[in-house]
Amino acid sequence: MVYATAVRGPRAMGSSLLAWTGMRPGTRFGHRRAGVRWIVWSCVIAVAVLLISLAAGNHQRHEGFSVFDEGAHFDYVLQLAHGDVPRSGQLISQETMRVVSCVGGFDEPAHGCGVAHRNPAHFPAHGYSYEATQQAPLGYLPYILTARSDVAPQSALYDARWGGFIWSVIGAALLVWVGWLADLSLLELCTVLSICLLSPVQVYAASTVTSDSAAVPAGALVVATYLVARRRQTAMAGVGLAVGILVGLMKGLFVVAPFVVLVGLVIADVAQHHKLSRAGLWRRYGCIVLMLLGVIAAYSGWVLLQDARAIVSPSVVLHALQGFQTSTYPLPSTFLTGVEGGLSALTAYAPAALYVFWNLAVYGSLAGLVVLKGPVAGPQLRAMAAAIFIGIVMLAAAFPLTNFILGHYNFPAPARYALPLLPIMGIVLARALRLRGLLLIGILLPGLAVIDQLATGQF
């Protein structure tokens, strides 16, 4: 197994919490020339990975609407582009209905592109623009830059989808920053970029109109903010809260990223019996706690605002969307399906078989960090790896439970909800794996999987 043969011991970091990232205080910049060379080559690697990701998602970018609520996401973008924030209960626009009718998708054939009045009742969820009930607006901002309403319906969708690639570029830039802060080698950075940007789930999100394409940038921003606070050895309370609010206004489910970082820190401290003063606790936990609270507060405030602005009760809209699948009590199988989804971030939505091996190698290595003792990994890396699995279980339990409380709806957490965890997974593995492990999961398997996918047309 990968984790049994390719995991190295922790670097000498003392007792600092920076150890889970392998950061070396005092060597942040190194020699100026080496630092400049690292930046140049890291940008080259990031651009190369972005281009591979673009090629892998090009097929989907020219398909009809995705089954994952893309029509409602697209309508949200059009409303924002017209200067209006949609309300709960608002119907999808005639413009959106024309594009959906013209392009088709999710097993629905195209019905014509002509300019005509269309009945919203003939569209999913009784024609409600239902993402307005659930989603905050910031996750759609790049799509506003690329969406156009003065073009043919097919072009309107394809142009809007380029907003997802903008999110990938932002994510790549943030990951390079994380690599700099964490003092990663170029190979380690390549591993992080591959895991985050070549995941078929992320590629799919970046090739469609959805706020899920902001997940990797959100996770990277959380990690980068935490690393800056640790380097400064201050709580950075205002910055942490501001970042949390920003992430919460991208998508509420992105709360899983600061949650996992916080859980990992707590597990590491408990395992090592750290005793901190009140000031020490504030310096160590202040930033990440405020990020977590910021996400919760921002998204909760947005939901309350949308409830106040609602044209139709959000419960009515939610029933129109999900009322076809209910249960009398929470089902264990729904939870288990959600766990399976969370453990499939590198293989879901990708028929090419090599993605399965890549997925097993990555999650197997993380599991190895948790269960293997001794020289395999230090307590910080082990704690963060364990926190990742805890976060996946939390998502798998919280999402269906919330849906059940709202109306006995029975839906598991899909694989794409684990996307904010990819930057954390990448950093942990980059600091834990030996050279052959990095080559395997950072270059060989993802590269071969993409080549196989493109060569065989398995999309």
C-alpha positions in Angstrom: 0.0 0.0 0.0 1.1 3.6 -0.6 0.8 4.7 3.0 2.9 1.7 4.2 5.8 2.3 1.9 5.9 6.0 1.0 5.3 7.9 4.3 8.1 9.7 6.0 8.6 10.8 9.5 8.0 14.4 10.6 10.7 17.0 10.2 12.2 18.4 13.3 9.7 21.1 14.3 9.7 21.1 18.1 6.3 21.5 19.6 5.1 24.2 17.3 1.6 23.9 15.8 3.2 24.8 12.5 4.5 21.3 12.4 1.4 19.9 10.7 2.3 21.8 7.6 6.0 21.2 8.0 6.8 24.9 8.1 10.3 25.8 9.1 10.4 29.1 11.0 13.5 31.0 10.1 13.7 29.5 6.6 10.7 31.1 5.1 12.5 33.1 2.5 15.9 31.3 2.3 18.2 32.8 -0.2 16.6 35.6 -2.2 17.6 34.0 -5.5 16.2 30.6 -4.5 13.0 32.3 -3.4 12.6 34.0 -6.7 13.3 30.7 -8.6 10.7 28.9 -6.5 8.1 31.5 -7.3 8.8 31.4 -11.0 8.7 27.6 -11.2 5.7 27.3 -8.9 3.8 29.6 -11.3 4.9 27.5 -14.2 3.6 24.3 -12.5 0.3 26.0 -11.5 -0.3 27.1 -15.1 0.5 23.6 -16.4 -1.9 22.0 -13.9 -4.6 24.6 -14.8 -4.2 23.8 -18.5 -4.5 20.1 -17.9 -7.6 20.7 -15.8 -9.0 22.9 -18.6 -8.5 20.1 -21.1 -10.1 17.5 -18.8 -13.2 19.6 -18.4 -13.5 20.9 -22.0 -16.0 18.1 -22.9 -18.4 19.0 -20.1 -18.0 22.7 -20.9 -19.8 22.1 -24.2 -22.5 19.7 -22.9 -26.1 20.6 -22.0 -27.1 21.6 -18.5 -25.7 19.5 -15.6 -28.0 17.4 -13.5 -26.5 19.1 -10.4 -29.0 22.1 -10.4 -27.1 24.0 -13.0 -30.2 25.6 -14.5 -31.0 27.2 -11.1 -27.4 28.3 -10.6 -27.4 29.8 -14.1 -30.6 31.7 -13.4 -29.0 33.1 -10.1 -26.0 34.3 -12.2 -28.3 36.0 -14.8 -30.2 37.7 -12.0 -27.0 39.0 -10.4 -25.7 40.1 -13.8 -28.9 42.2 -14.2 -28.2 43.8 -10.8 -30.8 41.9 -8.9 -30.3 39.4 -6.0 -33.0 36.8 -6.5 -35.5 36.1 -3.7 -36.8 32.9 -2.3 -39.9 32.0 -4.3 -38.9 33.9 -7.4 -39.5 32.1 -10.6 -36.7 31.4 -13.1 -36.6 34.1 -15.8 -37.9 33.7 -19.4 -34.3 34.1 -20.4 -33.1 31.1 -18.4 -36.1 29.0 -19.6 -35.1 29.8 -23.2 -31.5 28.7 -22.7 -32.6 25.5 -20.8 -35.1 24.7 -23.6 -32.5 25.4 -26.3 -29.6 23.5 -24.8 -31.3 20.7 -22.9 -29.4 18.4 -20.5 -29.8 15.9 -17.7 -31.6 13.4 -19.9 -34.0 16.2 -21.1 -33.8 16.9 -24.8 -33.8 20.4 -26.3 -37.2 21.8 -27.0 -36.4 24.7 -29.2 -34.5 28.0 -29.1 -37.2 30.4 -30.4 -38.2 33.5 -28.5 -41.6 32.6 -26.8 -43.3 32.7 -23.5 -42.6 29.5 -21.6 -44.5 28.2 -18.6 -42.2 27.9 -15.4 -44.4 25.0 -14.2 -42.9 22.8 -16.9 -39.4 23.2 -15.4 -37.9 21.5 -12.3 -39.2 22.5 -8.8 -42.3 24.1 -10.3 -40.1 26.7 -11.9 -38.7 28.3 -8.7 -35.3 29.8 -8.9 -34.6 27.6 -5.8 -30.9 28.3 -5.4 -31.9 31.8 -4.1 -33.3 30.0 -1.1 -30.1 28.1 -0.3 -27.0 29.9 -1.8 -25.2 33.1 -0.8 -24.1 35.3 -3.7 -20.3 35.5 -3.6 -19.7 32.1 -5.0 -21.2 33.3 -8.3 -19.1 36.5 -8.8 -16.7 35.2 -11.4 -19.6 33.9 -13.5 -21.0 37.5 -13.6 -17.8 38.5 -15.5 -18.3 35.9 -18.2 -22.1 35.7 -18.5 -23.7 37.4 -21.4 -27.3 37.8 -22.3 -26.9 39.4 -25.8 -25.8 36.1 -27.4 -27.4 32.9 -28.7 -28.7 30.6 -25.9 -26.0 28.0 -26.4 -23.3 30.7 -26.2 -24.9 32.2 -23.1 -24.4 29.0 -21.2 -20.9 28.2 -22.5 -19.7 31.7 -21.9 -21.0 31.7 -18.3 -19.3 28.5 -17.6 -15.9 30.2 -17.9 -16.5 31.7 -14.5 -15.7 28.3 -13.1 -12.2 28.4 -14.7 -11.7 31.8 -13.1 -12.3 30.2 -9.7 -9.7 27.6 -10.6 -7.2 30.3 -11.4 -7.9 32.0 -8.1 -7.6 28.6 -6.4 -4.3 27.9 -8.0 -2.9 31.3 -7.0 -4.0 30.7 -3.4 -2.5 27.3 -3.4 0.8 28.7 -4.6 0.6 31.2 -1.7 -0.1 28.3 0.7 2.9 26.4 -0.7 5.1 29.5 -0.1 3.8 29.9 3.5 4.2 26.2 4.2 7.7 26.1 2.7 6.8 23.3 0.2 9.2 22.0 -2.3 8.1 22.3 -6.0 7.2 18.6 -6.1 5.2 18.9 -2.9 3.4 22.0 -4.4 2.7 20.0 -7.6 1.1 17.3 -5.4 -1.2 19.8 -3.7 -2.1 21.4 -7.1 -2.9 18.0 -8.6 -5.1 16.8 -5.8 -7.0 20.1 -5.7 -7.3 21.0 -9.4 -7.3 17.7 -11.2 -9.9 16.0 -8.9 -12.6 15.1 -11.4 -15.2 16.5 -9.0 -13.4 19.9 -9.0 -12.9 19.7 -12.8 -16.7 19.0 -13.2 -17.6 21.9 -10.9 -15.2 24.3 -12.7 -16.7 23.3 -16.1 -20.3 24.2 -15.1 -22.2 27.0 -13.5 -22.2 26.3 -9.8 -21.0 27.8 -6.5 -19.2 24.5 -5.8 -16.4 25.7 -8.1 -15.5 28.1 -5.3 -14.9 25.3 -2.8 -11.1 24.7 -3.5 -10.4 28.5 -3.4 -12.4 28.7 -0.1 -10.4 25.9 1.5 -7.1 27.3 0.3 -8.0 30.7 1.7 -8.8 29.2 5.1 -5.5 27.3 5.2 -3.5 30.4 4.0 -5.1 32.7 6.6 -4.4 30.2 9.4 -0.7 29.8 8.2 -0.2 33.6 8.2 -1.6 33.8 11.8 0.7 31.0 12.9 3.7 32.7 11.3 2.9 36.0 13.0 2.1 34.1 16.3 -1.0 36.3 16.7 -4.7 35.6 16.6 -5.3 38.0 13.7 -8.9 38.2 15.0 -10.2 40.8 12.6 -8.7 39.0 9.6 -9.9 35.6 10.7 -13.4 36.9 11.2 -13.4 38.7 7.8 -12.2 35.6 6.0 -14.9 33.6 7.7 -17.6 36.0 6.6 -16.2 35.9 3.1 -16.2 32.1 3.0 -19.7 32.0 4.5 -21.0 34.2 1.8 -19.6 31.9 -0.8 -21.5 28.8 0.4 -22.5 27.8 3.9 -21.2 24.2 3.5 -17.7 25.5 3.2 -17.8 25.7 7.0 -16.2 22.2 6.8 -12.8 23.7 6.0 -12.2 25.8 9.2 -14.0 23.0 11.2 -11.5 20.4 10.1 -8.5 22.7 10.8 -9.8 23.4 14.3 -10.5 19.8 15.1 -7.1 18.8 13.9 -5.4 21.4 16.2 -7.5 20.2 19.2 -6.7 16.6 18.6 -3.0 17.3 18.3 -3.0 19.4 21.5 -4.9 16.8 23.5 -2.6 14.0 22.2 0.5 15.9 23.2 -1.0 17.2 26.5 -0.3 20.8 25.7 -1.2 23.2 28.6 -1.7 26.7 27.4 -2.3 30.0 29.2 -5.3 32.1 28.3 -3.1 34.3 26.1 -1.6 31.2 24.5 -5.0 29.7 23.7 -6.0 33.0 22.1 -2.9 33.1 19.9 -3.2 29.5 18.9 -6.9 29.2 18.3 -8.2 32.7 17.9 -7.9 33.0 14.1 -9.4 29.6 13.2 -12.2 29.9 15.8 -13.2 33.3 14.4 -13.0 31.9 10.9 -15.4 29.2 11.9 -17.8 31.6 13.7 -17.6 34.0 10.8 -18.7 31.4 8.3 -21.6 30.3 10.6 -22.7 33.9 11.3 -22.4 35.1 7.7 -24.4 32.2 6.2 -27.0 32.3 9.0 -27.4 36.0 8.5 -27.9 35.5 4.8 -30.5 32.8 5.3 -32.4 35.1 7.7 -32.2 38.0 5.2 -33.5 35.7 2.4 -36.4 34.6 4.7 -37.3 38.2 5.2 -37.2 39.0 1.5 -39.0 35.8 0.5 -41.9 36.0 -2.0 -42.9 32.4 -1.2 -42.0 30.6 2.0 -38.6 28.8 1.7 -40.3 25.6 3.0 -42.7 25.7 0.0 -39.8 26.1 -2.4 -37.8 23.3 -0.7 -40.7 21.0 -0.9 -41.1 21.7 -4.6 -37.5 20.8 -5.0 -37.1 17.8 -2.7 -40.6 16.6 -1.9 -40.3 13.7 -4.3 -37.9 11.8 -2.0 -38.8 11.6 1.7 -38.6 9.1 4.5 -40.4 8.6 7.8 -37.1 8.5 9.7 -33.4 9.1 9.0 -31.9 6.2 7.1 -28.5 4.8 7.9 -28.0 4.0 4.3 -28.3 7.7 3.5 -25.5 8.5 5.9 -23.3 5.7 4.6 -23.8 6.9 1.0 -22.7 10.4 2.1 -19.5 8.9 3.7 -18.8 7.1 0.5 -19.3 10.3 -1.4 -16.9 12.2 0.9 -14.3 9.5 0.3 -14.6 9.7 -3.5 -13.5 13.3 -4.2 -10.9 12.0 -6.7 -13.0 9.5 -8.6 -16.7 10.6 -8.5 -18.1 11.6 -11.9 -15.1 10.1 -13.7 -15.6 6.7 -15.5 -11.8 6.4 -16.3 -10.6 3.5 -14.0 -7.3 5.1 -13.1 -9.1 7.8 -11.1 -10.2 4.9 -8.8 -6.6 4.0 -8.1 -5.6 7.6 -7.5 -8.5 8.0 -5.1 -7.4 4.8 -3.2 -3.8 6.0 -3.0 -4.7 9.4 -1.6 -7.3 8.3 1.0 -5.2 5.2 1.8 -2.2 7.4 2.6 -4.4 9.5 4.8 -5.7 6.5 6.6 -2.2 5.2 7.0 -1.2 8.4 8.8 -4.0 7.9 11.2 -3.5 4.2 12.1 0.2 3.7 11.8 2.4 4.7 14.8 6.0 5.3 15.3 8.1 6.8 12.5 5.3 7.1 10.0 4.1 10.6 11.1 4.2 13.0 14.0 1.1 13.8 16.1 0.3 17.0 14.2 0.0 15.3 10.8 -1.8 12.3 12.3 -4.3 14.6 14.0 -5.0 16.6 10.8 -5.5 13.4 8.8 -7.9 12.2 11.5 -9.7 15.5 11.4 -10.3 15.2 7.6 -12.1 11.9 8.1 -14.1 13.5 11.0 -15.1 16.3 8.7 -16.3 13.8 6.0 -18.4 12.0 8.6 -19.7 15.3 9.9 -20.8 16.3 6.4 -22.4 12.9 5.8 -24.4 13.2 9.0 -25.3 16.9 9.2 -26.5 17.3 5.6 -29.2 14.5 5.6 -30.1 15.3 9.2 -30.8 18.9 8.3 -32.8 17.9 5.3 -34.8 15.5 7.4 -35.6 18.2 10.0 -36.7 20.6 7.3 -39.2 18.2 5.8 -38.3 14.5 6.1 -36.3 14.8 2.9 -33.9 11.9 2.2 -30.8 13.0 0.4 -27.1 12.0 1.1 -24.2 14.5 1.0 -22.7 14.3 -2.5 -19.0 14.0 -3.2 -18.7 17.7 -4.2 -19.4 18.8 -0.7 -15.9 17.5 0.3 -14.1 19.8 -2.1 -13.1 22.4 0.5 -11.1 19.7 2.2 -8.8 19.0 -0.8 -6.3 21.8 0.1 -6.0 20.4 3.6 -5.6 16.9 2.3 -2.9 18.0 -0.2 -0.9 19.8 2.4 -1.0 16.9 4.9 0.1 14.4 2.2 2.7 16.7 0.8 4.4 16.9 4.2 4.1 13.2 4.9 5.0 11.3 1.8 8.4 10.3 0.5 9.6 11.1 -3.0 8.0 8.0 -4.6 4.7 8.7 -2.8 4.7 12.3 -4.1 5.5 11.2 -7.6 2.8 8.6 -7.5 -0.1 10.7 -6.3 1.1 14.1 -7.4 2.2 13.3 -11.0 1.9 9.7 -12.2 -1.6 8.7 -11.3 -3.4 12.0 -12.0 -1.4 12.4 -15.2 -2.2 8.9 -16.5 -5.9 9.2 -15.4 -6.3 12.4 -17.4 -4.5 11.0 -20.4 -6.7 7.8 -20.2 -9.8 10.0 -20.0 -9.0 12.2 -23.0 -7.7 9.3 -25.1 -10.8 7.1 -24.5 -13.4 9.8 -24.3 -14.7 8.6 -20.9 -16.6 11.6 -19.6 
